[in-house]
């Protein structure tokens, strides 16, 4: 049985394909326009995914989804001054989730503000960041480049890959597993990097990104 910490680590690793970043020497000067009071956003907090939220903290003033696929509802959240993470699940899965299985049901939305230098670098690169990502990816042929509301974006459909288990430098098991569909988008005007992933069609994730608005 996986521990809660291991489950969180596994979820984070799923999104490294979207959230991978490079440290930069530049920084973004924070001001009151880049943050809002947590109470004004009114996000749920169960502490299932993260347990270190300060309920009095400032929250990155980023855009949030106004469209979510039918049947999904906001289940949990995590945030601070530079990032907002929203976790949605379908209503029918409410009584099925467990520490071991919640990631299978999650629709995860992440908004990162340029307060983080690594995010600022990605935003500054714009479309070139996604072109480079596609060129470096082992599954680059599955990555699509497009625009959403005039913003550069990339995405891919749900697919399958080999999960390899090794012991003493030897492969002991190869299993075909599914990976989630994903979309990432750069908003240069808002100085933010957005990503969303779920076991849903790519078009549904595009709709979520197209619906983003300031709360």
Buried (B, 14 or more C-beta within 10 A) or exposed (E): EBEEEEBBEEBEEBBEBBBEBEEBEEEBEBEEEBBBEBEEBEBEBEEBBBEEBEEEEBBBBBBBBEEBBEEBEBBBBBBBBBBBBBBBBBEEBEEEBEBBEBBBBBBBBBBBBBBBBBBBBBBBBEBEBBBEBBEEBEEEEBBBEBEBEEBBBBBBBBEEEEEEEEEEEEEEEEEEEEBBBBBBBBBBEBBBBBBBBBEBEBEBBBBBBBBBEEB
